[in-house]
Amino acid sequence: MKQSLITCLFLFALLLSQGNDIGAEAASCDIAQHDLPTCTQQACAAFCEENFKGFAYAFCVNVITCKCTSC
């Protein structure tokens, strides 16, 4: 589970660094290929809540949708 959350955090940082290309980057992800089955949306939402506030929290939950994928 911890590895999944770290992956989610890494993806968050990666997407955040992409600026306006976030949507395109997210759309290009092959979720089925990179999905980590041990990660649940609820677990990632809790992770986002613990580690991010305000806009960053909304970004973590809504843009990543916290499926904990690494592209």
C-alpha positions in Angstrom: 0.0 0.0 0.0 2.8 2.4 0.9 4.4 1.8 -2.5 1.1 2.6 -4.2 0.8 5.9 -2.3 4.4 6.8 -3.2 3.6 6.1 -6.8 0.5 8.3 -6.5 2.6 11.1 -5.1 5.2 10.7 -7.8 2.5 10.9 -10.5 1.1 14.0 -8.8 4.5 15.7 -8.9 5.0 14.7 -12.5 1.6 16.0 -13.6 2.1 19.2 -11.6 5.4 19.8 -13.4 3.7 19.5 -16.8 1.6 22.7 -16.4 -0.9 23.1 -19.2 -0.1 19.7 -20.6 -1.7 17.9 -17.7 -4.8 16.8 -19.6 -2.8 15.5 -22.6 -0.4 13.7 -20.3 -3.2 12.1 -18.4 -5.1 11.1 -21.6 -2.0 9.4 -22.9 -1.7 7.1 -19.9 -2.5 3.5 -20.4 -4.3 3.0 -17.1 -5.0 -0.7 -17.6 -1.3 -1.5 -18.2 0.0 0.5 -15.2 -2.8 0.1 -12.7 -1.6 -1.1 -9.3 -4.3 -3.5 -8.0 -3.4 -3.0 -4.3 -4.3 0.7 -4.5 -7.9 1.7 -4.0 -9.5 5.1 -4.8 -10.5 5.4 -1.1 -6.9 4.9 0.0 -5.6 7.4 -2.4 -8.3 9.9 -1.5 -7.2 9.5 2.2 -3.6 10.0 1.1 -4.5 13.2 -0.8 -6.3 14.5 2.2 -3.4 13.8 4.5 -0.7 15.3 2.3 -2.4 18.1 0.3 -4.7 21.0 1.1 -6.9 23.3 -0.9 -6.3 23.3 -4.7 -3.6 20.7 -4.4 -6.0 18.3 -2.7 -8.7 18.8 -5.4 -6.0 18.3 -8.1 -4.8 15.1 -6.5 -8.3 13.7 -6.2 -9.9 15.0 -9.5 -7.1 15.1 -12.0 -5.1 12.0 -11.0 -8.4 10.4 -9.8 -5.9 8.6 -7.6 -5.8 5.3 -9.4 -2.1 5.3 -8.6 -0.9 4.7 -12.1 2.6 5.4 -13.2 3.0 6.2 -16.9 
